Amino acid sequence: MPADPPPLKTLVLGGARSGKSAHAEQLVGDGPARYVATARRNPDDADFEHRIAAHRTRRPSTWTVVENVDLTATLRTAGPPTLIDDIGTWLTAALDAAQAWDRPRGTIDTAPLVNSVADYPGRLVLVSPEVGHGVVPATASGRLFRDELGTLNQRLAAVCDEVVFVIAGLPMKLK
């Protein structure tokens, strides 16, 4: 019986500091890769700059870094294995750009991103925070983010070949 082909698209979910990014990086390997960083840098935020530096130190020198929040455009071009880290940060930037924090749910159209992931022909690893394990956020913007990201994670999971949940550095295959 032939072996199953390796997954082309993997969604890696996990909570804060769960090890999801490190696991996703292992999935991509040490060879040439494209790392898509969705974070918007803020030189005034030393803690966030330190986090970015730690991620950079961990990456192999064979990886090309793309700092881009237009994921749909990025996914129009197939290339080496591609890692997007992370979807939650991308969604935050999209909500900021649309000034949608006080708008109704569904204001951000995520269909183009989901369709781009579904249509991407190469190896793709997506990292996204799992936001459904905590308490209901006390603020409207917190609830909006949790709801929008939870829905987006479900839609991405549906189009990915594999879904992995990472907790305490331990990956669990869900799909």
ABEGO torsion letter per residue (X at the ends): XBBBBBBABBBBBEBBGAGAAAAAAAAAEABBBBBBBABBBBAABAAAAAAAAAAAAABBAABBBBBBABAAAAAABBBBBBBBOBAAAAAAAAAAAAGAAABBBGABBAAAAAAAAAABABBBBBBBBBAAABBBBABAAAAAAAAAAAAAAAAAAAABABBBBBBGGBBBBAX
